[in-house]
Amino acid sequence: MTVASRIRSARLAAGLTQRQLAAETGLAVSTVSRIERGHVLPSLASLERMATAMQTTVSRLTQETGHDH
């Protein structure tokens, strides 16, 4: 699973739309979309804001685990 797909999965699990996540993080909706599609990598600051908004951690969004394939 890629960082992009983990971010999208976390957003959906948190019950947020891209628009809601953008509003919570100060990112543009288009930026959230591009991050989720893997077109751009978020900065550490953006990752931290996204993780907080989705009630998860940066580690969960960025690290491979034994369950990811």
Phi and psi in radians as a Rosetta constraint file:
Dihedral C 1 N 2 CA 2 C 2 CIRCULARHARMONIC -1.502 0.35
Dihedral N 2 CA 2 C 2 N 3 CIRCULARHARMONIC 2.895 0.35
Dihedral C 2 N 3 CA 3 C 3 CIRCULARHARMONIC -0.989 0.35
Dihedral N 3 CA 3 C 3 N 4 CIRCULARHARMONIC -0.770 0.35
Dihedral C 3 N 4 CA 4 C 4 CIRCULARHARMONIC -1.024 0.35
Dihedral N 4 CA 4 C 4 N 5 CIRCULARHARMONIC -0.804 0.35
Dihedral C 4 N 5 CA 5 C 5 CIRCULARHARMONIC -1.238 0.35
Dihedral N 5 CA 5 C 5 N 6 CIRCULARHARMONIC -0.564 0.35
Dihedral C 5 N 6 CA 6 C 6 CIRCULARHARMONIC -1.185 0.35
Dihedral N 6 CA 6 C 6 N 7 CIRCULARHARMONIC -0.662 0.35
Dihedral C 6 N 7 CA 7 C 7 CIRCULARHARMONIC -1.119 0.35
Dihedral N 7 CA 7 C 7 N 8 CIRCULARHARMONIC -0.797 0.35
Dihedral C 7 N 8 CA 8 C 8 CIRCULARHARMONIC -1.083 0.35
Dihedral N 8 CA 8 C 8 N 9 CIRCULARHARMONIC -0.797 0.35
Dihedral C 8 N 9 CA 9 C 9 CIRCULARHARMONIC -1.058 0.35
Dihedral N 9 CA 9 C 9 N 10 CIRCULARHARMONIC -0.738 0.35
Dihedral C 9 N 10 CA 10 C 10 CIRCULARHARMONIC -1.140 0.35
Dihedral N 10 CA 10 C 10 N 11 CIRCULARHARMONIC -0.691 0.35
Dihedral C 10 N 11 CA 11 C 11 CIRCULARHARMONIC -1.097 0.35
Dihedral N 11 CA 11 C 11 N 12 CIRCULARHARMONIC -0.806 0.35
Dihedral C 11 N 12 CA 12 C 12 CIRCULARHARMONIC -1.131 0.35
Dihedral N 12 CA 12 C 12 N 13 CIRCULARHARMONIC -0.703 0.35
Dihedral C 12 N 13 CA 13 C 13 CIRCULARHARMONIC -1.110 0.35
Dihedral N 13 CA 13 C 13 N 14 CIRCULARHARMONIC -0.556 0.35
Dihedral C 13 N 14 CA 14 C 14 CIRCULARHARMONIC -1.406 0.35
Dihedral N 14 CA 14 C 14 N 15 CIRCULARHARMONIC -0.106 0.35
Dihedral C 14 N 15 CA 15 C 15 CIRCULARHARMONIC 1.299 0.35
Dihedral N 15 CA 15 C 15 N 16 CIRCULARHARMONIC 0.477 0.35
Dihedral C 15 N 16 CA 16 C 16 CIRCULARHARMONIC -1.846 0.35
Dihedral N 16 CA 16 C 16 N 17 CIRCULARHARMONIC 2.532 0.35
Dihedral C 16 N 17 CA 17 C 17 CIRCULARHARMONIC -1.492 0.35
Dihedral N 17 CA 17 C 17 N 18 CIRCULARHARMONIC 2.913 0.35
Dihedral C 17 N 18 CA 18 C 18 CIRCULARHARMONIC -1.040 0.35
Dihedral N 18 CA 18 C 18 N 19 CIRCULARHARMONIC -0.680 0.35
Dihedral C 18 N 19 CA 19 C 19 CIRCULARHARMONIC -1.100 0.35
Dihedral N 19 CA 19 C 19 N 20 CIRCULARHARMONIC -0.749 0.35
Dihedral C 19 N 20 CA 20 C 20 CIRCULARHARMONIC -1.155 0.35
Dihedral N 20 CA 20 C 20 N 21 CIRCULARHARMONIC -0.738 0.35
Dihedral C 20 N 21 CA 21 C 21 CIRCULARHARMONIC -1.117 0.35
Dihedral N 21 CA 21 C 21 N 22 CIRCULARHARMONIC -0.706 0.35
Dihedral C 21 N 22 CA 22 C 22 CIRCULARHARMONIC -1.057 0.35
Dihedral N 22 CA 22 C 22 N 23 CIRCULARHARMONIC -0.783 0.35
Dihedral C 22 N 23 CA 23 C 23 CIRCULARHARMONIC -1.106 0.35
Dihedral N 23 CA 23 C 23 N 24 CIRCULARHARMONIC -0.683 0.35
Dihedral C 23 N 24 CA 24 C 24 CIRCULARHARMONIC -1.201 0.35
Dihedral N 24 CA 24 C 24 N 25 CIRCULARHARMONIC -0.510 0.35
Dihedral C 24 N 25 CA 25 C 25 CIRCULARHARMONIC -1.841 0.35
Dihedral N 25 CA 25 C 25 N 26 CIRCULARHARMONIC -0.209 0.35
Dihedral C 25 N 26 CA 26 C 26 CIRCULARHARMONIC 1.403 0.35
Dihedral N 26 CA 26 C 26 N 27 CIRCULARHARMONIC 0.160 0.35
Dihedral C 26 N 27 CA 27 C 27 CIRCULARHARMONIC -1.565 0.35
Dihedral N 27 CA 27 C 27 N 28 CIRCULARHARMONIC 2.754 0.35
Dihedral C 27 N 28 CA 28 C 28 CIRCULARHARMONIC -1.294 0.35
Dihedral N 28 CA 28 C 28 N 29 CIRCULARHARMONIC 2.588 0.35
Dihedral C 28 N 29 CA 29 C 29 CIRCULARHARMONIC -0.989 0.35
Dihedral N 29 CA 29 C 29 N 30 CIRCULARHARMONIC -0.699 0.35
Dihedral C 29 N 30 CA 30 C 30 CIRCULARHARMONIC -1.107 0.35
Dihedral N 30 CA 30 C 30 N 31 CIRCULARHARMONIC -0.575 0.35
Dihedral C 30 N 31 CA 31 C 31 CIRCULARHARMONIC -1.214 0.35
Dihedral N 31 CA 31 C 31 N 32 CIRCULARHARMONIC -0.763 0.35
Dihedral C 31 N 32 CA 32 C 32 CIRCULARHARMONIC -1.019 0.35
Dihedral N 32 CA 32 C 32 N 33 CIRCULARHARMONIC -0.782 0.35
Dihedral C 32 N 33 CA 33 C 33 CIRCULARHARMONIC -1.069 0.35
Dihedral N 33 CA 33 C 33 N 34 CIRCULARHARMONIC -0.793 0.35
Dihedral C 33 N 34 CA 34 C 34 CIRCULARHARMONIC -1.139 0.35
Dihedral N 34 CA 34 C 34 N 35 CIRCULARHARMONIC -0.640 0.35
Dihedral C 34 N 35 CA 35 C 35 CIRCULARHARMONIC -1.118 0.35
Dihedral N 35 CA 35 C 35 N 36 CIRCULARHARMONIC -0.822 0.35
Dihedral C 35 N 36 CA 36 C 36 CIRCULARHARMONIC -1.157 0.35
Dihedral N 36 CA 36 C 36 N 37 CIRCULARHARMONIC -0.494 0.35
Dihedral C 36 N 37 CA 37 C 37 CIRCULARHARMONIC -1.493 0.35
Dihedral N 37 CA 37 C 37 N 38 CIRCULARHARMONIC -0.067 0.35
Dihedral C 37 N 38 CA 38 C 38 CIRCULARHARMONIC 1.392 0.35
Dihedral N 38 CA 38 C 38 N 39 CIRCULARHARMONIC 0.281 0.35
Dihedral C 38 N 39 CA 39 C 39 CIRCULARHARMONIC -1.412 0.35
Dihedral N 39 CA 39 C 39 N 40 CIRCULARHARMONIC -0.454 0.35
Dihedral C 39 N 40 CA 40 C 40 CIRCULARHARMONIC -2.450 0.35
Dihedral N 40 CA 40 C 40 N 41 CIRCULARHARMONIC 2.651 0.35
Dihedral C 40 N 41 CA 41 C 41 CIRCULARHARMONIC -1.708 0.35
Dihedral N 41 CA 41 C 41 N 42 CIRCULARHARMONIC 2.326 0.35
Dihedral C 41 N 42 CA 42 C 42 CIRCULARHARMONIC -1.265 0.35
Dihedral N 42 CA 42 C 42 N 43 CIRCULARHARMONIC 2.658 0.35
Dihedral C 42 N 43 CA 43 C 43 CIRCULARHARMONIC -1.219 0.35
Dihedral N 43 CA 43 C 43 N 44 CIRCULARHARMONIC 2.889 0.35
Dihedral C 43 N 44 CA 44 C 44 CIRCULARHARMONIC -1.053 0.35
Dihedral N 44 CA 44 C 44 N 45 CIRCULARHARMONIC -0.719 0.35
Dihedral C 44 N 45 CA 45 C 45 CIRCULARHARMONIC -1.071 0.35
Dihedral N 45 CA 45 C 45 N 46 CIRCULARHARMONIC -0.732 0.35
Dihedral C 45 N 46 CA 46 C 46 CIRCULARHARMONIC -1.162 0.35
Dihedral N 46 CA 46 C 46 N 47 CIRCULARHARMONIC -0.733 0.35
Dihedral C 46 N 47 CA 47 C 47 CIRCULARHARMONIC -1.031 0.35
Dihedral N 47 CA 47 C 47 N 48 CIRCULARHARMONIC -0.736 0.35
Dihedral C 47 N 48 CA 48 C 48 CIRCULARHARMONIC -1.100 0.35
Dihedral N 48 CA 48 C 48 N 49 CIRCULARHARMONIC -0.768 0.35
Dihedral C 48 N 49 CA 49 C 49 CIRCULARHARMONIC -1.141 0.35
Dihedral N 49 CA 49 C 49 N 50 CIRCULARHARMONIC -0.706 0.35
Dihedral C 49 N 50 CA 50 C 50 CIRCULARHARMONIC -1.128 0.35
Dihedral N 50 CA 50 C 50 N 51 CIRCULARHARMONIC -0.784 0.35
Dihedral C 50 N 51 CA 51 C 51 CIRCULARHARMONIC -1.057 0.35
Dihedral N 51 CA 51 C 51 N 52 CIRCULARHARMONIC -0.771 0.35
Dihedral C 51 N 52 CA 52 C 52 CIRCULARHARMONIC -1.076 0.35
Dihedral N 52 CA 52 C 52 N 53 CIRCULARHARMONIC -0.794 0.35
Dihedral C 52 N 53 CA 53 C 53 CIRCULARHARMONIC -1.112 0.35
Dihedral N 53 CA 53 C 53 N 54 CIRCULARHARMONIC -0.557 0.35
Dihedral C 53 N 54 CA 54 C 54 CIRCULARHARMONIC -1.686 0.35
Dihedral N 54 CA 54 C 54 N 55 CIRCULARHARMONIC 0.109 0.35
Dihedral C 54 N 55 CA 55 C 55 CIRCULARHARMONIC 0.957 0.35
Dihedral N 55 CA 55 C 55 N 56 CIRCULARHARMONIC 0.845 0.35
Dihedral C 55 N 56 CA 56 C 56 CIRCULARHARMONIC -2.396 0.35
Dihedral N 56 CA 56 C 56 N 57 CIRCULARHARMONIC -2.921 0.35
Dihedral C 56 N 57 CA 57 C 57 CIRCULARHARMONIC -2.099 0.35
Dihedral N 57 CA 57 C 57 N 58 CIRCULARHARMONIC 2.760 0.35
Dihedral C 57 N 58 CA 58 C 58 CIRCULARHARMONIC -1.038 0.35
Dihedral N 58 CA 58 C 58 N 59 CIRCULARHARMONIC -0.699 0.35
Dihedral C 58 N 59 CA 59 C 59 CIRCULARHARMONIC -0.999 0.35
Dihedral N 59 CA 59 C 59 N 60 CIRCULARHARMONIC -0.762 0.35
Dihedral C 59 N 60 CA 60 C 60 CIRCULARHARMONIC -1.148 0.35
Dihedral N 60 CA 60 C 60 N 61 CIRCULARHARMONIC -0.517 0.35
Dihedral C 60 N 61 CA 61 C 61 CIRCULARHARMONIC -1.401 0.35
Dihedral N 61 CA 61 C 61 N 62 CIRCULARHARMONIC -0.441 0.35
Dihedral C 61 N 62 CA 62 C 62 CIRCULARHARMONIC -1.962 0.35
Dihedral N 62 CA 62 C 62 N 63 CIRCULARHARMONIC -0.355 0.35
Dihedral C 62 N 63 CA 63 C 63 CIRCULARHARMONIC -1.727 0.35
Dihedral N 63 CA 63 C 63 N 64 CIRCULARHARMONIC 2.423 0.35
Dihedral C 63 N 64 CA 64 C 64 CIRCULARHARMONIC -1.222 0.35
Dihedral N 64 CA 64 C 64 N 65 CIRCULARHARMONIC 2.523 0.35
Dihedral C 64 N 65 CA 65 C 65 CIRCULARHARMONIC -2.180 0.35
Dihedral N 65 CA 65 C 65 N 66 CIRCULARHARMONIC 2.985 0.35
Dihedral C 65 N 66 CA 66 C 66 CIRCULARHARMONIC -1.115 0.35
Dihedral N 66 CA 66 C 66 N 67 CIRCULARHARMONIC -0.258 0.35
Dihedral C 66 N 67 CA 67 C 67 CIRCULARHARMONIC -1.659 0.35
Dihedral N 67 CA 67 C 67 N 68 CIRCULARHARMONIC -0.138 0.35
Dihedral C 67 N 68 CA 68 C 68 CIRCULARHARMONIC -1.543 0.35
Dihedral N 68 CA 68 C 68 N 69 CIRCULARHARMONIC 2.353 0.35
